[in-house]
Amino acid sequence: MSNQLDTIAPLREFVIGMTNLVSQETEQAHLISKGSELLKTLIQSDDWLPEFCTVPHPEFYQQYLLHADPLGRFSVVSFVWGPGQKTPIHDHCIWGLIGMLRGMEKGQRYQQLPSGELVTDGSETILRQGEIEAVGPTIGDIHVVSNAISDKTSISIHVYGANIGAVKRHTYDPLTGQPKQFVSGYSSKQVPNLWDRSAEVRASLT
Ligand SMILES: [Fe+2]
């Protein structure tokens, strides 16, 4: 349980839940539906996100790794959007979940025609605090995302079915649909310390 001495507990509980899930399930539809429930619980509160994972960059949206499964079955990332920041059109090549923690995101999905041309898939959507969206090769994997708030930072928590910072994926030329390989990496060399459980053990000392 979360308390003042163990503010990171909700993230640790989420990581434990996801680790159990990827150990029991391999089917993408189940990973997405059950992972969404876990992510919904995580983003109900936002006091657990360490300060260094909330810092925007003046030019680029930031991707702070919160946790990577040692077996590469999932990763958790804090996406921090400064005002006006936007991704290129890109894909993920793996399932992913986006949960809105603070602020709002705008998203537009695309489909690639056999000719290679990109066409919009549905209209632009807004993701609000507490809401979840899923992406992936079987459910629509190409999109562009931006901060929907022009004068504030927005933060979303993403979960992917791989160590996403090291996945070879693509950006797309909006005019020609031409894909270009990229690897996103992460914005920080640090990850939050989930594993200092001394407070709860000390509290049980007799
Ligand atoms: Fe994306």
Residues whose N, C-alpha, C, O or C-beta is under 5 A from the ligand:
A	BS01	LIG	none
